[in-house]
Every structure is written in C-alpha cells, then in structure tokens.
Amino acid sequence: MTGPVTAGDSINDPRPVLSGTGTPNDVITIFDSVNGGATQQIGVVTVGADGNWTWRPDTPLGNAQHAITTTATDEAGNVSVPSSDITFTVDTTPPVTPVITDVAGVATGGATDDATPTLSGTGTTGDQVIIYNNGVEIARVFVDAGVWTYTPDTALPNGTLNLTASSIDAAGNVSGTSPVYSVTIDTVAPTTPLVDSVSDSNLVGGVHYTQDTAPTLSGTGEPGATITVSIDNTPSTITAVVQPDGTWTWSPDPALADNTSHTLVVTSTDAAGNLSGSTTITLNVDNLPPSAPADLALTEQGTPLTGTGEAGSTITVRDGTTVIGTGVVGQDGTFSIALTPAQTNPTTLEVTAIDLAGNVSAETPFTVVDVPDLPAIPVIATLIDNEGPVTGDVKGRSSDDTTPTLNGTAVAGSTVTLYLDGVLLDTVVADATTGAWSYTPTTELTEGLHRFEVTATVDGQTSGLSPAATVTIDTTAPAAPTIGAVTDDVGPGTGPLTTGQATNDDRPTLSGTATPGDTLSVYDNGNLLGTVVVGATGAWSFTPPSALSNDTHSLTVRATDPAGNQGPESAPFVVIVDTVSTTPVITGAEDNVGTVVNVPSGGTTNDATPLLSGTAEANSTIAIFEGGTQIGTVLANASGAWSFTPTSPLTDGTHTFNVTATDPLGNVSSSSNQYTVIVDTVVPDTPVLTAVTDNVPGGVNGALTSGQVTNDSTPTLDRHGK
C-alpha cells in the first residue's frame, strides 16, 4: 500500500516521506518519539521558495510506534514551538499465512456441482485475506474473530479451481501463500451409461434371455462415475465405478430368482453429484428346458422338415452327429427347416430345441422312409437390388428395392416354382442348356422380412425345397440421430462441451446413440468430415481425422440404414475452436511516488514499485516476467485491459519486463514487447553554497558575506554537491 498516512495508521515503509509547509528558507527540524519515549532529533530540511518541504529518513525507522514533531528555525535563529505530533506505527513483519479449510464442503482434490461454492478458512483477526485462483486474485475479505468466508456473486465456469490465499495486514505487509486447495466445479451431467453386454445371455427382440441368476452387465460410461442399477424400480445396494478406460461391470447381489423377468435401469452419478440419463434393458431369467419338438413331418422330396415347438427356440436336426438343418420356431409355434442334404433314404433323425436362454429340450426321433429319385434341389444364387444408393446382391440383408430380381440354377429345362413366405408365387423355366433362371416379382413386396424358396419339376417329379433366400424390405428413412456429447480431450479443461462453447481441442470427439448398423455421415458446416457405423448397442463416436480450423463449426450427423435409406440431419451442435491466444502488449509504466507520471520504456523512475499496464485478450491471465523470471500474474478485464504492481520493491538499476497471456481456454500467447525502466531511489547529497561574488562596480565588490547587501542582480554563486 502507498499514499498519504493518516494519524494512527500502520505502515510497512521504514523510510516514509514526510512533507509539510512553512516559511520559505526556514529550517525544519524533525523529531521522533519511539513508543512514547524521549524525543530525539532525526533530521533537518529547508523550506523551499514555494513554502513546501519534504524529507525522507536515510536510516530506516524501527518496527515501533513513532510520534513525529517538527520545529522551524528562521534566518534570525528564532525557533518555533513544536508542531502537533503525527503518530504512526512502522510494521514490516509479514502476517501469519491464512489457511483455506473448506470449499463447498468438498475436500481438496474433490468435485462439486455448486457453481458458487463458499470458501472458508482461518487467519488473523483484522487482516485482509487475498484469494487467488491459479495465481490470479479473485477476491479480498476481512478476517473476523479468526475466521473468514467468501462466496462468489456469479456462477464460476466448469473447471478446476486451484485456490490459494495470503493475508495483508493493516501496514500492507503480505504473508506467504497458503497450500493449494483444488476443487473441480462440474455442473454437467455425466454421459448416459451404456450396457454393451449381459454375460451368458441371448439378445432377441430387445430382451436378454439367460439361465444365469447373477449375470454380469458390462458397459461404458464416464470415467470415475458411479453406476447405479435399479431392478424393477428398486435401486440395488451394489454399485460399480467406471474405470479410467471408460468400462464398468456389475452383477446383482443377491441373485435374481429363477424363471423371472426384470426391468433394469442403469444410471451414473459423477464425483460432483450430477445424475446422468438412463439406459433400460429387459432381462429374462429362464431355467426351464423347452418342450421337445413335435408334429414332425417331411415332404417326399426329403426337405423341408416341419413341426411345432416353443416360439423363438432354435430347432437342430441331426443325422447321427452331423447337423443337417437348423431353424427358428415362429411366433405361431411352427417351423419349417430345409435339410441339407435332402433326406430321401431310410434313416432316423434326432430333433432338439434350444430356447432363447440356452436350455435344451429332450430329443425327438424322426424316421425317414424310402422315397423315389427326385430332381436335384435348385439354388437361389442372388437377390439383386436395382434401386437407391445400395445395389447388388442383398440376399440375407436389407433392401429398399420392393421388386428385387432372383437369379439361380436348376436342372436344365426344369420348371422352377417360386414360393414367397411359403405361398406359391409364380413359375419360370430354367434354361435348357445352362439351367440358369431369373425372376422379378410383378407385385411390390411389403416392408419387412420375406423368404423365397424354389422347387424344380422334371417329368412330373418335383425336387425338395431349396434353402431359403431372405431379404428385409425397408423403404423407411431412419430418424434423425442425436449428437449426445462433444468432448474436449485437450487440457487444462476437459470433458463434455455445451453447444456454442469454445474449446482448444481442434479434434473434439462426437458421440451419441442411433440405430445399430446405420452408417452416420458427419458434417462440418455442411462439408463431409467422415463416416462411422453405429455399434450393436446403438452407441457411436467419431473424432475428426484432421484438425478443425480456428473458427465456428456447426456439426451435424445424418444416418443411412443398411437398405440405403437416408434420414434427415440432426440438430446442429456448435463448437468454437480456439487454439491461439492474442499476444499481449505492455503500453506503459506509471510512477506513483510524488506526482504520478508515465515512465516511457527506457525511462528513469524513483518508484520501486511502478504500475505496469497494457492490453491483452479479454479475461486472459497475464504472466509478468522481469529478466526472464516470473514475478506475478494478473487477470485482464472484459475489455482486455490489465495492470500490475510488483509486490516486492525493485532494486535500483535497469529492469526489463515482458508478459504472456493465457486465455480462458488455456492457450498461451507468444511473449509481448519488452518494456524497460531504470529504478533510482538514491537521494542526492544536499548542495552547499560556498561563495557569492559581486561583479558590479560601485559599492561592495568581490566575495559577499551572508546577509550582506549587493547591487549585483546576477551575482556569481559557487557550490559543491551532486
């Protein structure tokens, strides 16, 4: 602290400047009474022609109370009565370092969702506590009864606070800095946890079927978050923590009951207490074997084998140890399985069922009787899609072509009979030489799964059914996907961004959910960045292959399903990429001792703590360097202006300053211009007048004595001193 001292103040300047008024040329004698003791002379000074005088002790005053009085002695030697005293206390002892004891009830290193956390601590009553974040002052509060508190007026941004504190006493002495108290402010909900798998289960129609009463759920989430699983609306007492690699596992304890169905809802809570969205799965615990296949029948062509069983179970047909056919029981409880090879010779087949949970039924034997020789079973080789962006063979896949072309082979010249979903569709004749055949439906297929099968007829004998060729007709465009999160992976601040937020990560990661198997096209301001395929769980993520420019980027995604249908674009997620901090400028240095003046670069000042000022990027942190050593930091205001006063006096001599700026995103600028000041606080010796010479003829000529009258209006003065 600098400036005028009020009577009774404490100061930390042991050489304060005393000033006053008097009669020009009078001699002012200065006296000091230390701690109420005897008055002692400590200095003299002559009143200037303007009636003002100033004096500064050559020897520092001690740490004590000082009562300063003065007397004036005129040119005739008359001494005035002493002036009224001015009392002040010199105190150069630093105060006790304060302590930060609590921030929002969170231990150091922890996190909070409170954007205006209350800081509290201890200190010396009457001292003022200076609070810093990352070395930049953010507030000052007074200590009352040994304690202090501070609550920000406005919400702080998400990120880590590295808080320290120091005290400044009434004299202006500054204590050391307290240990760092780190707290992370996090008001962003963690990413919704995903369930990637359920151990020993079979996922069918959105339901996980398992025999395991304590299956392990595995998934992904935000590292460090706590996973909570609610079973049928009741939160489990068993939780899991997401590992640093983003994975987690969980098993119910106690185990689930046999033969029960449950709804499991998975959420996560981060270290700050923010709750995520939820993921729901259905779990069916099934320990009962399905009923054995029944009502078995085989066509005279030796295939297919038909029968009944538990809906959704898988039927396996074996000839001895060889599997010759498998199929799934439909929702109506029936099945039809193509056998390879067709069974036209006497034998006994074993037929079993495995339900969705993996339980195996008892075997059902089936006896095959002898049948006449039949034509070879024809083949459906391809199902050709001729429409939309996805064309070619779509057998076993999805297609947006409602009249795909079937191609295949059969016995040359045979009549090929086509079946659609088990119903007679049409016939064609195979080529008489090559046996090739082709067919395009004349009626459009409806949306959904369709099954084509064919037989070949020669001389009244009909072959068995061919293996089925399936296609899923899909002409519905997928819904617009959602960009669930855009994540900054570059420090110092990392984590999910909000739309419109700035980031120093020029390759932020996009993630979200969409329909499994869809291909997402990612766009930046309408320009394609790349594509990504949605995983089996519906989760996807994408990192730009190259850096985004320093600019505003409107990111969108668009889904194309396996059939080639393209959906609308998602809502835009806007990020502002900023990886550069503007170079700051030192514009001036201010001398605050006596008359306030600006000191140009290279100029001289008697102020050992000159005020540096300049411009920088708004709200950036300015690091001040002197001769290559950092001596402090200060925060630029919303207009980019900043100023800094050294906390310790500079030594006499030349000092060269430069600064750097770290913007709110953590980008560090290049170094500013250099600004040099020369500090000179040494008071020159008082000059002594040794002679006055009269040079005008008439009257007295030559050396004059003090008080003598002369007619020379420009006498010659001799003196020595600096």
N, C-alpha and C positions, 0 to 999 in steps of 0.2 A: 504494500500500500504506500502511496506517495501523496503529497499535498500538504496543505496547512494543518497544523496540530492545534486542537482545542485544549484548553487548560484541563488537566486531569487525564488526558489521553495516555495510552501506552504506545510506544513506537519501537521499531526494530532497527532504526538508523542510529548508530552510536555517534555519528557526526552530523547532526541535523543542522540545517541552515537557519540561523536567527536573523530576523530583519526588523527594522523599525524606522522611526523618523526622529529628527532632531534639528538643531540649528546648524546650518552649513559650517563646516570646519571645526565644530565641537568634536572632542574625543570621547567616544563611548567606551566605558569600562564595564566589562561583563563579569558577573559574579555567579557562583553556583553553590547552593547548599544541598549536600548529598544526604538523603534520608533524614532531613531535619537537623543536620549537624551544622558546624560553623560555616560561615560564608567565606568562600575563597575566590580570589580573582583568577579567571581562566582565560581572559583575552581582552584586547582593545581593538577599536576600529574608529576611523574618522568619518564623520557625516559628510556625504557628498554635497556638491553645489545645489543639487535638486532637493536637499533635505532628507534623503533616504540613506540608509546604511544596511549592509548585510555582513554576516560573519559566520564562519564555519570552523569548528574546533579542528586543530591539527592533530590532536591526540583524541582517540575515541573515548566517549564517556562510558563509564562503567554501567553494568546492569544494576540500576537502583532508581530511586525517586530523585528527581532533580528540580530544585526551585531556582529559577534564573531571575536575577535582578540586574539592573543597569544604573550607572550614573553618567552624567555628562559633565565634561570639563571644558569651559570656554577658553578662548585665546588668552584671556587675562588670568587663567588659572583658577577661576571660580568653579566649585564642584556642586552639582545639584544634589538634591535629596534622592535616595534610591527610588527606582520605579517600583510599581506593584510587581509582585513576582508572577511568573507563569510557570506552572508546575506540570511536569510530565514524567513518565516512567520509561526508562530505556530497558527493553527486554529483547534480547537476541537469542533466547533459548527456545528451540523448536518445541511445540506442544507434543503431548503424547499421541501416538498414532491411533486413530479410531479403528473400530472393528465392525465389519458387517456381520451380523449374527443371523439374519433371516431374510429371505426373499420369497414372498407369497407362500410361506410355509413349506418351501421346497429346499432340500439340502443342496449344497453346491454340487454341480455336475448333473443336476436333475432337470426336469422339464415341467412347464406349466401351461395351461390354456388361458391363463389370465394375462391379457394384453396390457393391463395397468397394474402390475404387481407392486405391492407395498414392500419397500426396503426398510429394514430397521437395524439398529446397532447401538453401540456404546461409544462414549467419548467423554471429554472433559467439559463440565457444565460451562456454558458461555462461549465455548469455541464454536466456530462455524465449520461444518463438515462439507467438503467439496466431493461430490460424487462423480466418478468417471466411468464411461463405458468404452472399452477398447482404447483407453488413454485419453479420450475426449471428454471434457467436462460437460455434464448434462444437468446438474442442479447443485444448489447450495442450501443447506438447512442448519439451524442452530441446535446445539445440544441443550436439553432441558432436563435437569435432575439426573444427569449421567446417561440419558438415552436420547435417541433421535429417530425419526421416521420420515419417509418420503414416498409419495405416490404420484406417478406421472399424471398430468392433466389430460393427455391424449394417449390413445392406444399406440403401443410400440409395434413395429413391424415384426413379423416372424423371423426368428434367427436366434443366434446365441449372444447373450449378454455376458461380457467379461467385465464384471464390476469391481472397482477399487474405490477407496476413499482416503482422503487426507484431511487434516484439520488445519485451520488458520486461526491463530489466537488474536486477541484484541490489538496486539502490537504489529500484526501482519506476518509473524513467523509461521512457516508452513512445516507441518510434520512430515514424516516419511509416509509411504503409501502402504495401505493395508494389503493383506494377501488377496489374490483374485478370488471372487465368488462368481462362479459361472452358472448361469441358468439359461435354458433354451425356451423361448416363447414359441409355442406351437398351437395355433388355433385351427389348423387344417385337419379334417378328419382323415384317418389313415385309409389307404386304398382298400376296397372291399376284398376280403379274403376269398380265394377260390379253392374249391375241392377238386383236385386233379384225379384222385383215385380213391377207391374203397377196396381194401385188401380182400382177396378171396371172394370177389363178387362179380356179377354179370349185369351190365347196364343194358336194360331193354325198356324202351318207351319211357325213359326218364326215371325208371325205378332201378335201384341197386338190389339185386337178389343175392343172398348169401346164406351159407349154413353156419357161419361164424357168429356167435352171440356177442363177441367183443372185437369186431373188425377194426382195423386201423385206417383212419382217414388221413390222407396226405394231401397237401396243397401248398399254395403260395400266398404270401401276404407281405405287409410292410415290415422289414426287419425291426426287431425289438418290440413289436406289438404283441399284446396278449390275446390269444384266441379263446373265445368262449363258445361252447356248443350247447344249444338248448334242445332238449329232447321232448317233443310233444309239449312245447311251451314252458318247460321247466328247465332252467339253466343247470347244467351239470356242474358239480363241485370240482371236477377235474378240468384244468385249463392247460394250454400249451403256449409256448413263447416262440414267435417266428425267429428263426436263426438268421445270422448275418447274410447268408446266401439267399434269404427270402423264402425258405421252405419251413414247413411245420408238419407235425404228426400228432394224432390224438386217438385214443381208444376209450370207450365207455368203461367206467368202473363204478358200481357193479355192472356185470354183463347184462345184456338185454335178454328178455325171456324168449324161449323157443316159439317159433311159429307166430310171430307178431310183426306188425307193420308200424313204422315210426316216421315222423317228420322231424328232420334235424335242421336247425337254423344256425349258421355259423357267422359270428361277428368278431371284430377285433377292436381292442382299445389300446391307443398308443400311450407312451410314457407320460404324456401331458394330460391324459384323461379324455381325449377326443374319441368318439364312437364312430365306427365305420358303418357302411351299408352292410347288407346281409346276403348270404348265399344259402339257398334252401335245397336240400336233397331228400328224397324218399328212400327209406331202407326197409326191405322186406326180409326178415329172418325166417328161413324155411328149412326145417329138418326132416320133413316127411317125404318119402320117395313117391314119385308119381305112380298112377295106376299103369299096369302093363298094357302095351298096345293091344288093341282088339279089332274084331271085324276085318281081318286081313283078307285081301283078295288080289289076284294077279291076272292081268289080261293074257289072252292066249299068245300074244306077241312076246311075253316074258318080261314086260315092263309097261307101265309103272306098277308098283305095289301100292295099294290103297288100304286105308284103315282109319281107326279112331284112336284118340289119346288125349292127354291133358293139354289144353290150349297153351301155346308158347313153348312146349317142351320140344327137344330135338330127338327125332327118331333115327336110329342107326340100324342098318341092315347088314348082317354078316353072313358070309358063306364060309363056315369054319372060322378061321381067324382073319379072313380078308373082308374089309369093309367094301361093299359093292353099291352102297347108296345111303345118303342121309337127307333129311328134310325136316321142316318145322311144322308142327301141328297148328293149323289155322285157328282163328278165334271161334269158328264153328265146331271145333273139336275133330276135324277130319284132316287127313294128309294124303298126298299122292307123291310117291318117290320114284324117280327114274332110276332103274338098276343098270349098272354097267359092269359086266356085260348083261344083256337080257337073259333071263333065266328060262331056257326052253328045254332043259334036260332035267330029269328027276333029281332032286336034292332036297335037303332040309335047311332052311334059313333060320337064323336067330334074330329076333327083332326086339330092341330095347328102347326105352325112353329116358332122357336126362332132362330134368326140369331146369328152370332158369337159375335155381340156386345150386345146381350141380348134383342133386340127389338122383340116383339111378334106380329105375324100376326093375322088377323081375323080368326075365326073358320070356318072350312068346315065340314058340317054334312055328314055322310055316313050311308045309311040304309042297314042293313044286312037282307037278306031273308032266309026262312027256307030251310035247306039242309038235305039230308038223313044222318043216322048214319054212321060214318066212324071209321076205326080202330084208336086206341089211337096213339097219336103222339110219335114216337120213340125218344130216347135220345142218344146224343153223350156224353159219360161219360168222356173219357180221350183221349188225343192225346199224345202218348208216343214217346219220343226222345230216340233213341238207339245208338247215335253216340257222340263222343267227350267227354270233361270233364263234361258237364252238361247233365244229362239224367233224365228220368222220365216224368211226365205229364207237357207238355208245352202248354196246351190249354190257349189261350189268351196271350201267351208270345212269345219270340223269340226262334229259334232253328236252330242248324247247321245240323240237320238231314233232308235231302231232301225227305225222304220217311218215315215219321212218321206213327206209327200204330194207327188207330182209333179203340176204343172199346166203346160198348154201349149196350142198351137194346131196345127191340121192342116186339110186340105181338108174342108169341111163334109160330114158324113155318112160320112167315110172310116173304115176300120178301122185303129186305131193299134196297132201291135205293139211291145211294150216288150222291151228286152234289158237284162239285168243282167250286167255284166262279160263281154259277148259271148255270153251264153247266153239263149235265149228265156225270158222271164219270164211274160208274160200279154198279153192284148189288151183294148182298150176301144174304144168307138165315139165319134167326135167328134160334137159337137152338129150337128144337121142344118142349123141356121141360122148359128150363130156359128163353128163349127169348134172350140170350146173342148173340152178334155178334162181329166180328173183321174184320178189313180190312187194308192192307198195299198197298199203291199205287205202281203200277208196273213201272210208269214213274216218274223220279225225278221232284220235284216241282222247279219252278224258284225262284230266290230271290225276296223277297217282301211279302206283306200281302196276305194271302189266307183264303177263307171262305168255310168250309164244312157244308153241310146240308143234311138231310136224310128224306125219307118218308117210310112208311110201307104199303104194299099192301096185303090184305086178301080177297079172293073170289071176286076179281075184284074191290074191294073198296080200295081207296088209302087215307091215312091219310094226314093231313096237314104237312107242312114242320116243321122239328124240329128247336129249337133255334140253331143259327149258332155257330159253334166252329171255332175259328180263330187261326191262327199261322203265325208268320212272319219268313220266311226262311231267314237266314243270314249266309252266309259262308265266308264273307269278314272279314279279320282280321282288328281290329282297328288300326288307325295310332299311331305312337309313341307319347306319351304325352310329355308335356313340363313342366320342373320344372321352374316355373316363378320366384320364390324367395325362398331363405333360410334365415330365420330371426333369428337374435341373440336377445334373450329376457333377457339376464343377463347383468347388468351394470358392469362398468360405461359406456361402449359404446354399444348401442343397435341399432337395425334396420337391413335392408337388407344387406346381405353379397354378395361379388362377388366371383365367383368360384376361388378356390385356396387360399382364405383368411383364416387367423387364427381366432379363436373365443374361448372365455372362457365359452361359453354355450354348455354343453355336451348333451343337448336335444334341438337343434335348430328346428324351425318349418319350414317344407317344404310346399309350396303352388303352385298352378298353375291352369291351365284350361285343360279340356279334355271333352270327350263326356258324357253328362248326363247319369247316370245309369251304366256306366262302373265301374268295380272294378279294382282299381290300387294296384299293389303289389310294395312295396317299398323295395329296396335292398341297403345294405351297403357292398361295396367290394364283391358283388355277393351273399351275405347272406341275406335272407329274414328278414326284420325288422317288417313288418306288412302289413295290407291292409286297404284301405279306399274306400268308394263308392262315386263317383262323384255326386254332388248335381244337382238339376234340372236346375240351372243356368249355369252349366258347371264348377263351382268353386270347388276346393278341397283343403284340408290342412291336414297335418299329423305331429304329434310330436312323436318322438321315445318313446316307453313305458319305456325304461330304458336308463341310461346314456351311451353315446358313450365313448370309451376309448380315452386316450390321444394319438392321432395318426392321420394319414391322412386317410380320409374317402371319397371314391368315391360313391356318392349317385345316384341311378338311379331308374326310375319307369317304370312299364310295365302294359298295360291295357288289361283286359279281358272283352269282351262285354257280355250282358245277354245271348247270344246264346252259349257262351263258346269259341268263337274265341279269341285267344291270339295274341296280336300285338308285335312289336319289342320293345326293351328297349329304353328309352330316352337317350339323350346325358348326360354324367355324369356331376354332379355338385360336385366339390371337396371342402371339408372343412377340416381344420386342427384344431382339438380340442386340446386346451392347457389350462389346469386349474391349472398348477403348475408353480411357479416361483423358479428358482435356488437360493439356499441360497448363499448370497454374503460372501466375505472374506475380512477382514482388513489385509493387508500384511505389512504395515509399517507406521511409523510416521517420518516426516522429520523436523529437527531443522534448521531454516533458519537465526538464529542470529549468526553473525560471520561466521565461517566456517560451510558449510552445512554438516550435519551429519545425519545418520539414528539413530533414538531412538528406541531401542528394547522395546517390551512390558515389562513394569515394570521398564524401564529406566528413568533417570532424564534429564530434559532439562531446559534451561533458555529462551526458546522461548515460549511466552504466547499464540501464535497462530500457533502451529505446523501444518504442512501439513499432513493430513491423506490420505492414498491411499489404493487401493485394486482392487479386481476383482468381477464381477457380470455378470448376463445375459445381452447380448448386448442391448443397448438402454433402459435399465430399469432405473427407478427413484430410487435413493438411499436416504433413510431417515437416518440421523445420529443422534444417541442418546448418551447423556452423563449423566450417573447416572439416566437413565430412562426418561430423558426429551429430547424431540426432539429439536435439535439446528440448523437444516438446512437440505436442500436437494440438490442433485446434480445429473446430468444425466450421466450415463455410456455411453462411446462411442461405436462405431460399433464393437470394439474388446472386449468390456466388461470392459475396464479399467476406473477407476474413481479416482478423488482426491478432497479433501475438506479442506479448511482453515477456521477456526472459524471466524465469522465476529466480535465478541467481544473477547477481551483478556480473557484467562482463569485465574482464581485466583491461587495463589500459593497453592500447595497441590497436592493430588492424584486425577486423573481423569480417569474414566473407560468408554471406548467408545464401542458401538456396533451399527450395521446397519441392516436395512432390505431393500429388493428390491421389487419394484412394476413393473412388466413387462408391455410392451405396451398394453396388453390386460386387465390389472387391477388386475392380480393375485399377491398376497402379499406373499413374502417368509417367512420362519422362520428366527429367529434372527441369525446374524453372530457370529463368535468368539468374545470374549471380548479382548480389547486392552487397556492396562493401561500405562499412562505416569505420571511422577511426575514433576510438574512445580515448578521451584525455580529461581526467578528473583532477590533475595536479594543479593546485592553486599557485600562481606565480608569486615570487617574492615582492613585498611591498617596496616600491621605489623610494629612494632617499634623495631629497633636493640638497645638493652640496654647495651651490653658489648661485647668486643672482647679480648680474653685471649691468650697470647703467652705461649706455653708449652714446647719450645725447649731451653735447657741450652745454655748459651753464649749469650751475648747481652742483650736485654731487656727481662725480664720475667714478667708474670702476665698481669694485665689489660693494654690494649693499649689505647691511645687517638686517636681521629680522625686525620688522616694524618700521624701518626707515622709509621716508618719503622720497619719491623719484619723479622726475619729469619725463622719463623714458617710457612711452606707452608700449614699447616692444623690447623689454629688457631681455638679455640672454640668460636662460636657465640651464644649469648643469646638474645632472643627477646620475645615480647608478642604480642598477636593478634590472630585472627582466621586463 
